Amino acid sequence: MADLLWTSEEAAKAVDGTPFGDWASTGITIDSRAVAKGDLFIAIKGPSFDGHDYVQAALKAGASAAIVSHIPKDCRKDDNLLLVRDTTKALEQLGIAARARSNAKIIAVTGSVGKTGVKEALASVLSQQGKTHATIGNLNNHFGLPLTLARMPRDCDYAVLELGMNHAGELTPLSHMAKPHAAIITTIASAHLEHFNGLEGICDAKCEIFAGLDQDGVAILNADNAFFDRMKDAALGHRILGFGTSSKADFKAIDATPVATGTDIKADLNGHALNYTIAHQGQHWVGNSLCVLAGVVALGADVKQAAAHLGQLAQLKGRGAVHHIDAPFGSIQVIDESYNANEASMRAALEVLSLKEGRRIAVLGDMLELGPDEVNIHAGLVDACDPIDLVFTCGPLMKHLHDALPQAKRGAHAPDSKHLAPLVVQSLRAGDIISIKSSKGSRTVIVLDALLDLDVKKET
């Protein structure tokens, strides 16, 4: 049975609104297409749409009520509504009220790379130790965070919240809304550089996550990052846990060995030796795992139990999921990294591919929002491609990498992923390992779909 989230009386008090009808909700949504039975639908007015136009559709789909700033013309007298001045503000107020009534231990996660992976891993290990609520997908902005908070069950023990930004000033209000007991910065890297004056600006913007950190809260920082000391200064007054391989790290990897099922790690966790296995490969996941364990300790959960569970983590769609495909010409593996990319995550994906056995093929699309140095950043990936056998590229920026590659490594280049897909398919042979990586806007998922279509196991 679904948790009761809001009664009409509670919601009206939280948003200072006027309820019509007596109702209760077991979910919250701002998308009329995603309404589940019992949801409270919030009619958000955006620049190109108005949720008020879909109130009736949401109610017919099973919504228990709708929050509106005016009564839509097609509403009936007996429709359950909550009338407010501003529906976007009401969403924020519901999130704030949900946070205020919760006794959950809350951890917030941000960073240029790895925040979704760390968030998912934290949610997975904590769910073994108590009722855990977490951000779904990448609902990490000024709409996503209050929506996530408003959906938080009253009785959950832990909440893992992802906070995202691409401009300075965006994380401060989110942090104040989340009021975390622990805050993580996974790393600082060249993401969204076009909106910042260098990496220092990105670092300072990420450090806004400490704005709402509990007075006795813990800041969890990447000790291997060049901006570790700058992040420490920003978190001054809070307990700080560093993670990584550096001597500055409190949660430190002593040794990491790739194995068939992932990586075996020997670690020193604040003076306590611990050996564990993670179900991922790549140095970035060694750091991610230490970050997760630091978060577990910061929330007072059992770190040994969490470490044991890290060996069972599932791969994430678009962020490292591995597909085993039985193509007509033989079996191949595809690593799906198509969701997003910047220089750091691109290099990490190429490192993971380099650890695989077989002909290693990289399919790379443009990395976006990298600012004035974007050409050099793309061309500069040539060293990371050294262990790769064949590199296919698409997009005007990746053309610079294509041109910088040795002739023997050049698979093909195309203006976009649609034209690249058939070129990749034609080149494949049994035993190939293909990694697909780009910013989401480059749509290399088209190449992924073309490879998945090769699978003779698919239903026709």
Buried (B, 14 or more C-beta within 10 A) or exposed (E): EEBEBBBBEBBBEBBEBEBBEEBBBBBBBBBBEEBEEBBBBBBBBEEEEBBBBBBBBBBEBEBBBBBBBEEBEEBEEEBBBBBBEEBBBBBBBBBBBBBEEBEBBBBBBBBBBBBBBBBBBBBBBBBBBBBBBBBEEBBBBBBBBBBBBBBBBEEBBBBBBBBBBBEBEBBBBBBEBBBBBBBBBBBBBBBBBEBBEEBEBBBBBBBBBBBBBBEEBBBBBBBBBEBBEBBBEBBEEBEBBBBBBBEBBBBBBEEBEBEEEBBBBBBBBEEEEBEBBBBBBBBBBBBBBBBBBBBBBBBEBBBEEBBBBBBEBEBBEBBBBEBEBBBEEEEBBBBBBBBBBBBBBBBBBBBBBBBBEBBBBBBBBBBBBBBEBBBEBBBBBBEBBEEBBBBBBBBEBBBBBBEBBEEEBBBBBBEBBEEBBEBBBEBBEEEBBBBBBBBBBBBBBBBBEBBBEBBEEEEE
